[in-house]
Amino acid sequence: CVCVCVVNLWVSGHLIFVWSIRGMGVVEVRGGGPICGRSRILLAETDVFRIRENVCGCALGNHAFHYQGRLLGRIQNTFTAQGFDHEGLHRYHQWDQRNTADLKPFTRYIPSDTRRALVEGIIKRFEAEVLPVQDALRRGPLQADFNDANIVLIPPVGEGREPSVGVIDFGDIVHGWVVSDVAIAAAYATVSSYGKEHPYAAAAAMLHGVSQEFALTELERRLLPLFATCRLATSASLGAYSYHQQPENEYLLLHAEPAWTSLEALTDVRVKTGLAELFSKACTKGTSLDELVALGTVLEDARAA
């Protein structure tokens, strides 16, 4: 029996230790001292089991995304202030936005001509607008997968208190463009259960939270909408490739569809100017969350008309 302690958690409260185990044995979840839970399980030799303490959650909405964004802003502030770096972060990762142009071989697996053209257009914009100015973009460690499935959001205890927010899964961590972390969070906000109905408001709320803790440069703010589409284009393209490899797995198509829906929303020419204004306002201190949500709703209504 081999036990490995995995500390793969960033939380604005107490840490929870996660144990991975192979074979037969006892899984223990430890919190701040005493054992929080214990289970006896029988596993095959090839299985890996991971367990963590259950916590109550919060419904996703504008305020939830705002608090998530604030956590991401604090993380980036910490990385920046401490100058954190490690040789393991300097690696090639297909999902790293610096490698967006490497999606070209995968676009042929997108069956729809319209959608394939959409991704190819994003790649061309990336090469024309980002690569020439890449040396001016700040670099640092990125969590690189800031989505609602990796967020721990615990309801506040007591009136007037803020919720506790944490993020798990640093498996995609990489040294890259700092703005990418923010863009990825905004992109994934649009594919959440709330974002599917209110993509612009969800993204704006996330960016509003980030801006309270971490300031983007003028160049980063200008490129932010493009970077958000780059992440969704990566997800959609690699999803199409995976389905080509496993055509019997219809789940891959189901999983990829929200990314396509959000990608089409963020590239809709009818709201291009308004969306750029929304993202810019969301990244500027002094703009209220309610104002951003109202502007996002106007854009959503204009697109639906």
C-alpha positions, -999 to +999 in steps of 0.1 A: +000+000+000+015+033-011+001+066+003+010+100-012+000+133+004-013+156-023-015+193-013-032+205-044-054+232-029-055+269-025-082+281-001-090+313+018-095+294+050-081+261+063-063+235+042-076+200+036-051+173+029-059+148+002-045+113+002-041+091-028-038+054-024-031+023-045-041-012-035-060-021-003-060+000+028-075+028+048-081+062+033-078+090+059-087+126+053-070+150+077-080+186+084-065+208+111-054+180+134-081+154+140-092+129+114-122+143+095-132+110+079-122+074+075-133+048+049-122+012+044-121+004+007-109-024-016-092-012-048-077-029-078-039-026-081-044-001-110-069+021-093-061+055-078-085+068-051-088+104-040-111+117-014-117+150+003-139+165+030-174+174+018-184+210+021-216+229+015-217+250-017-232+282-030-253+287-061-234+303-090-243+338-099-229+373-103-217+376-067-202+341-067-182+348-098-171+382-083-157+364-052-140+338-074-124+365-094-111+382-063-094+349-053-077+347-087-066+383-083-051+375-049-033+345-063-018+365-091-008+392-067+009+367-045+027+351-074+039+385-085+049+399-051+069+368-042+084+363-076+074+326-074+090+304-100+100+268-105+118+249-133+088+225-135+066+254-147+087+260-178+073+232-200+054+227-232+016+224-225-009+222-254-034+242-234-009+270-227-022+300-247+012+307-260+007+276-281-026+287-297-011+285-332-004+248-326-041+242-329-038+243-367-034+206-373-064+199-351-089+221-369-094+196-397-112+174-372-140+200-368-168+187-390-187+220-394-172+244-420-186+274-401-171+264-368-138+254-384-136+288-400-144+304-367-114+287-350-091+293-379-100+330-377-091+331-340-058+315-347-051+341-374-060+369-351-037+354-324-008+354-348-015+389-361-024+407-328-007+387-300+026+373-313+040+407-325+036+421-289+042+390-269+074+404-253+054+432-238+031+407-220+039+400-183+048+364-175+044+343-144+029+312-129-007+304-140-032+281-123-045+278-159-077+260-153-099+283-132-134+269-138-164+262-116-155+225-113-123+235-096-138+261-072-147+255-036-172+281-025-184+279+011-213+300+022-205+329+047-209+322+084-227+352+099-244+382+084-222+406+065-194+380+061-179+370+028-179+334+015-147+313+018-134+306-017-107+281-027-094+266-059-082+230-065-063+212-093-030+228-102-023+201-127-022+226-156+001+250-138+026+266-162+047+297-166+030+318-192+013+351-199-004+364-168-034+377-187-041+341-198-051+332-162-077+359-162-090+352-197-093+315-189-114+323-159-137+346-179-140+321-206-150+293-183-175+315-165-195+317-197-198+279-199-209+275-163-246+267-155-252+304-149-230+315-178-250+294-203-279+318-197-259+350-190-225+346-206-216+383-207-227+390-172-209+360-158-176+369-175-179+405-164-186+395-128-154+373-128-133+402-143-148+426-118-136+405-089-101+401-104-099+439-109-105+445-072-073+426-063-051+427-094-047+453-122-041+443-158-020+465-181-036+485-209-023+459-235-036+430-214-070+446-212-071+451-249-062+415-257-084+400-230-115+392-252-092+375-278-075+354-251-108+343-238-118+330-273-084+314-276-091+292-246-126+282-259-111+275-294-085+252-278-112+233-259-134+230-289-106+219-313-091+193-290-126+181-282-132+175-319-099+157-322-107+135-292-141+126-307-124+117-340-102+093-320-132+079-301-163+083-323-183+059-301-179+083-271-208+107-276-201+123-243-171+141-259-195+159-282-219+168-254-190+181-233-177+202-262-209+219-271-210+245-243-175+257-255-189+262-290-219+281-277-197+304-256-172+308-285-200+319-308-213+343-281-179+359-276-173+364-313-207+376-324-201+407-345-234+422-334-220+428-299-183+431-307-180+468-297-202+464-267-184+434-254-150+451-257-165+480-237-179+455-211-146+438-206-128+471-203-152+484-177-151+452-158-113+455-155-115+491-143-119+499-106-148+521-098-174+503-120-201+487-099-210+450-103-247+460-108-237+483-137-217+455-154-245+430-150-270+455-165-247+462-195-242+424-200-279+419-200-283+446-226-258+428-248-275+395-243-309+409-252-294+426-283-279+393-294-312+375-288-333+400-308 
